[in-house]
Structure formats: structure tokens, C-alpha cells
Amino acid sequence: MEMKASSALVLCVSVTVHLALAQLQLLLRPSPSDHLPVPDLHEEPDPALEPGEKDLAPRLLRRKLGSSFDPVFSSVGQPTPGNGSVITREDDMSLAGAIPREFQQLDFTGLRAAAKTERRVRRWLWSYTRCPVLSVWKDLGVRFWPRYVKEGQCSAERSCSLPEGMFCKPVRSVSVTLLRWRCQQDSRALRPCSWIRARYPVISQCGCACL
């Protein structure tokens, strides 16, 4: 009798989890973007098209960017743990905090379990379906300033839904303002080069979505 009761409880939990995930997927319907992160830029390695030493004066470039300089998503020098530019990995965040509201709203009345069991199921669902942003530093090359940008990536190692079929996709992005070295050319001569402002999008939030 105890084995039958245990099997029935497992079945009940399994069905309830599937129903709860169906509720959650209706609550969270992100609009995925297939255009991020930005593909690597392939540029001709021509020294004539690159900024010289005087063009890379930090004070001059900081003045050009002004308040648009973003020390969180960009770095002038190569980021290392020793210079204050440590990469923050959202996937390393602890799950010990408060459960998000959308998980608190899931209906578990069919589970007929203790409140402690419900809390564990909610936390497990949160852990299984969450899509953290994985941050990595990308070197854009000498023709960008700052040349290092912290990009976000969405993990696609496994499905984030039950039943399987949905995966982590970009659902929100932010734009980092950079300076781009541009040289205009024509068929007769090389025109002067200058720094222009450019907006570089990076993933700031991932969500569970259909492919």
C-alpha cells in the first residue's frame, strides 16, 4: 500500500508540475531576437585605415564620449580580475533569494502536499526554467573605443521547458555607445578619417521561448 501511495504521489507531482509549467509559459511569452549577439566583424588589416597613436589619446576619446561612456559594459584596457573589470556571471547567482512572483502565482492545489513541498517544487521550477545571461568580454579591435565590450549570451545546452521544446533566447538588449574609427574612400584618394559614434547592442536578458 505504501508503494502504491508513493507512486500515486509521484504521478500527481509530475502532472501538477507539467500543468504549472503550462501556466508559466502562458505568463512568460518573450519575443525572441535571432540577431544577437552581434557577429564578429571581419575587416581588412590595412594600417592606413587604423587610428594612430595620437588618435587614441584616452582624454580626447573620453571627452568625445562624454556621459555615454559605460564602464559596466565596456573597458578601455583588456579586462582582468585585477583591474576591477571582473566578469559578472548571472548563472552563478544564488537561488537562495525570494522566488519570483510569477512562480508564486502558480496553482498547486492539485498537488495536495505540504507547504514546504510546494515551496521546493516552485524553487525547482524556477531553477529548471530560468535563463541566466552568460557574460563574456569581446575584443572589437583597434578601430573601436573602448575596444572591449561585455556581451551577453543565452545558454542553449538544454531545453528550459517541460516537456522539452523551448530554449533560452534573447528577449531584451541594451545599446552601448562606442566610438568607431571610419575612413571614407573614393576611387581617387583616401579621405580623412575620424571617430564617429556607434551603438552596439548587447543581450541584457534571456527568456525561455520557442525556436
Protein Blocks (a to p, Z undefined) as FASTA:
>chain_A
ZZmmmmmmmmmmmmmmmmmmmmmmmmmccdddfkbccddddddddfklpccfklmgmklm
mmmnmmmlcfklgcfbacdfklopaccdfklpcckbccdfklmmpccklnopafklmmmm
mmmmmmmmpccdddddddebjkbccfbdcdddddfkbccbdcehiacddfbdcddddddd
dddddfkbccddddddddddddfbdcdddZZ
